[in-house]
Amino acid sequence: MTPKVDILILGAGPAGATAARLLALQGRSVLLLRGPASRNPHAGSLPPTIAEVFRSIGVLDAIEQANFYPDLGVVRWWLDAEAEVESYVEGSRGYHVQRHALDELLLTLAESAGVEVQRNSRAPRVELDRGIVEHDGGVTEARFVLDATGRAGLIARQIRRFWDPRYRTVGLCGLLRASETFDADPHYNLMEAYDRGWAWSVPLSPRCRYVCFYVDASIARDGETQFRAELARTVEFQRLFGDAELESPPWVRDSSLYYSERYAGTNWMLMGDAASFADPLSSSGVEKALLSAQFTAEAIGRCLDRPAEAGEAIRSMNAREARVWREHAESAARTYAAMLDLYDTPFWRDRAKPPEL
Ligand SMILES: Cc1cc2nc3c(=O)[nH]c(=O)nc-3n(C[C@H](O)[C@H](O)[C@H](O)COP(=O)(O)OP(=O)(O)OC[C@H]3O[C@@H](n4cnc5c(N)ncnc54)[C@H](O)[C@@H]3O)c2cc1C
């Protein structure tokens, strides 16, 4: 007989692990499939607004105990040659995180709440009609199947995903290490706009920084040559990081925007990046994923406990995810448009108009 669970979740990033934990705390049986870990180190900044989200999903104490590197503000060389320094208000701070550490912590918390986790288990096939998932550990039937596979979008791609046809963006990412402390505040993010993109740096220690150049996919190449070429087009990043060593060859991460035709049906839901992708400009992808997971867990609780309300729960999930993506896309387009006075180049022009929905 096929084993059955209430909920099977594909993907154990922030969205998957969080929804799994919240659903287990509701008393549901949850199976979470965690695909193989990424080969490249990924890091991100979580601005101070994330603390309230961590609190509302019940993990703030665990996050505080994990001692992530504090995020105290942003220095931008953006519309002006002068640095614009944004310091977070006294008493509030965000976190600079190595993503494998954050993901592992959220996964451990899910396991402690009773979630069954299968590691290194990919799900190559999902039969949505019957709620049957074939995965590396076997075949499982679930009342709800949740897609939290991020950009891979295992179910999302069966539903229908829309890409903005006008452009694709990628991040050229690398980990830089210096023999001495960088000449920048060790807890601040750095951002610099230049003619064909923008640069972003997340500190992980006073001598180690994660650096990404966001450029059009048409010019992107893996490897150090392209990474150094982008660095050379900047002014401040070149000054700060021109002499730093790369820990490993830089890599390309697709950062193009997309959204889905629908986000929920009678036995499936899409969460976090599986549902839609917010421009990294906002630095709020993890926050968006956690909120999406929280809303999804509530919607499923409603569907399972009060079947008469299932239609309304699914409608509001669809409306919410569509609104969230639209707001993110419009906000990113406004930021790109504001730059046109300085750089009226294809990169900034193409991204300055919000996508037509
Ligand atoms: C270059 C770049 C920089 C970014 N910087 C930031 C930042 O500074 N701050 C921020 O908040 N956000 C940032 N983001 C966005 C952020 O990374 C995402 O929004 C966030 O990780 C979404 O979480 P998620 O759980 O939805 O998806 P993910 O984190 O992508 O997790 C999906 C998981 O599913 C797994 N998976 C995939 N396929 C399968 C399968 N078939 N079976 C099982 N598992 C599978 C993957 O291995 C992964 O573990 C950045 C994104 C990019 C591309």
The ligand as an SDF file (V2000), in Angstrom:
LIG
                    3D

 53 58  0  0  0  0  0  0  0  0999 V2000
   21.8250   35.9540   -6.4800 C   0  0  0  0  0  0  0  0  0  0  0  0
   20.7410   36.0140   -5.4280 C   0  0  0  0  0  0  0  0  0  0  0  0
   20.9330   36.7620   -4.2620 C   0  0  0  0  0  0  0  0  0  0  0  0
   19.9130   36.8190   -3.2850 C   0  0  0  0  0  0  0  0  0  0  0  0
   20.1280   37.5840   -2.1540 N   0  0  0  0  0  0  0  0  0  0  0  0
   19.1560   37.6240   -1.2060 C   0  0  0  0  0  0  0  0  0  0  0  0
   19.3540   38.3850   -0.0090 C   0  0  0  0  0  0  0  0  0  0  0  0
   20.3980   39.0170    0.1960 O   0  0  0  0  0  0  0  0  0  0  0  0
   18.3470   38.4050    0.9210 N   0  0  0  0  0  0  0  0  0  0  0  0
   17.1810   37.7200    0.7180 C   0  0  0  0  0  0  0  0  0  0  0  0
   16.2850   37.7570    1.5970 O   0  0  0  0  0  0  0  0  0  0  0  0
   16.9680   36.9950   -0.4060 N   0  0  0  0  0  0  0  0  0  0  0  0
   17.9340   36.9330   -1.3610 C   0  0  0  0  0  0  0  0  0  0  0  0
   17.7180   36.1900   -2.4960 N   0  0  0  0  0  0  0  0  0  0  0  0
   16.4360   35.4700   -2.6470 C   0  0  0  0  0  0  0  0  0  0  0  0
   16.3980   34.2380   -1.7760 C   0  0  0  0  0  0  0  0  0  0  0  0
   17.5380   33.4300   -1.9870 O   0  0  0  0  0  0  0  0  0  0  0  0
   15.1470   33.4260   -2.0980 C   0  0  0  0  0  0  0  0  0  0  0  0
   14.0330   34.2750   -2.2550 O   0  0  0  0  0  0  0  0  0  0  0  0
   14.8450   32.4040   -0.9990 C   0  0  0  0  0  0  0  0  0  0  0  0
   15.9200   31.4910   -0.8910 O   0  0  0  0  0  0  0  0  0  0  0  0
   13.5440   31.6650   -1.3030 C   0  0  0  0  0  0  0  0  0  0  0  0
   13.3860   30.5760   -0.4260 O   0  0  0  0  0  0  0  0  0  0  0  0
   12.6080   29.2690   -0.9010 P   0  0  0  0  0  0  0  0  0  0  0  0
   12.5700   28.3690    0.2660 O   0  0  0  0  0  0  0  0  0  0  0  0
   11.3340   29.6680   -1.5420 O   0  0  0  0  0  0  0  0  0  0  0  0
   13.4950   28.6470   -2.0780 O   0  0  0  0  0  0  0  0  0  0  0  0
   15.0000   28.1130   -2.0570 P   0  0  0  0  0  0  0  0  0  0  0  0
   15.7900   28.7820   -1.0070 O   0  0  0  0  0  0  0  0  0  0  0  0
   15.4680   28.2020   -3.4650 O   0  0  0  0  0  0  0  0  0  0  0  0
   14.8700   26.5770   -1.6440 O   0  0  0  0  0  0  0  0  0  0  0  0
   14.4060   25.6120   -2.5410 C   0  0  0  0  0  0  0  0  0  0  0  0
   14.9520   24.2510   -2.1150 C   0  0  0  0  0  0  0  0  0  0  0  0
   14.3520   23.2160   -2.9130 O   0  0  0  0  0  0  0  0  0  0  0  0
   15.3460   22.2760   -3.2890 C   0  0  0  0  0  0  0  0  0  0  0  0
   14.8950   21.5450   -4.4880 N   0  0  0  0  0  0  0  0  0  0  0  0
   14.9020   21.9510   -5.7850 C   0  0  0  0  0  0  0  0  0  0  0  0
   14.3820   20.9930   -6.5780 N   0  0  0  0  0  0  0  0  0  0  0  0
   14.0250   19.9610   -5.7690 C   0  0  0  0  0  0  0  0  0  0  0  0
   13.4130   18.6840   -5.9950 C   0  0  0  0  0  0  0  0  0  0  0  0
   13.0630   18.2510   -7.2240 N   0  0  0  0  0  0  0  0  0  0  0  0
   13.1800   17.8580   -4.9290 N   0  0  0  0  0  0  0  0  0  0  0  0
   13.5180   18.2590   -3.6700 C   0  0  0  0  0  0  0  0  0  0  0  0
   14.1050   19.4660   -3.3940 N   0  0  0  0  0  0  0  0  0  0  0  0
   14.3460   20.3090   -4.4370 C   0  0  0  0  0  0  0  0  0  0  0  0
   16.5830   23.1270   -3.4790 C   0  0  0  0  0  0  0  0  0  0  0  0
   17.7570   22.3360   -3.3730 O   0  0  0  0  0  0  0  0  0  0  0  0
   16.4550   24.1210   -2.3070 C   0  0  0  0  0  0  0  0  0  0  0  0
   17.0170   23.6250   -1.1280 O   0  0  0  0  0  0  0  0  0  0  0  0
   18.7090   36.1150   -3.4850 C   0  0  0  0  0  0  0  0  0  0  0  0
   18.5290   35.3500   -4.6420 C   0  0  0  0  0  0  0  0  0  0  0  0
   19.5240   35.2900   -5.6080 C   0  0  0  0  0  0  0  0  0  0  0  0
   19.3040   34.4680   -6.8480 C   0  0  0  0  0  0  0  0  0  0  0  0
  1  2  1  0
  2  3  1  0
  2 52  2  0
  3  4  2  0
  4  5  1  0
  4 50  1  0
  5  6  2  0
  6  7  1  0
  6 13  1  0
  7  8  2  0
  7  9  1  0
  9 10  1  0
 10 11  2  0
 10 12  1  0
 12 13  2  0
 13 14  1  0
 14 15  1  0
 14 50  1  0
 15 16  1  0
 16 17  1  0
 16 18  1  0
 18 19  1  0
 18 20  1  0
 20 21  1  0
 20 22  1  0
 22 23  1  0
 23 24  1  0
 24 25  2  0
 24 26  1  0
 24 27  1  0
 27 28  1  0
 28 29  2  0
 28 30  1  0
 28 31  1  0
 31 32  1  0
 32 33  1  0
 33 34  1  0
 33 48  1  0
 34 35  1  0
 35 36  1  0
 35 46  1  0
 36 37  1  0
 36 45  1  0
 37 38  2  0
 38 39  1  0
 39 40  1  0
 39 45  2  0
 40 41  1  0
 40 42  2  0
 42 43  1  0
 43 44  2  0
 44 45  1  0
 46 47  1  0
 46 48  1  0
 48 49  1  0
 50 51  2  0
 51 52  1  0
 52 53  1  0
M  END
$$$$
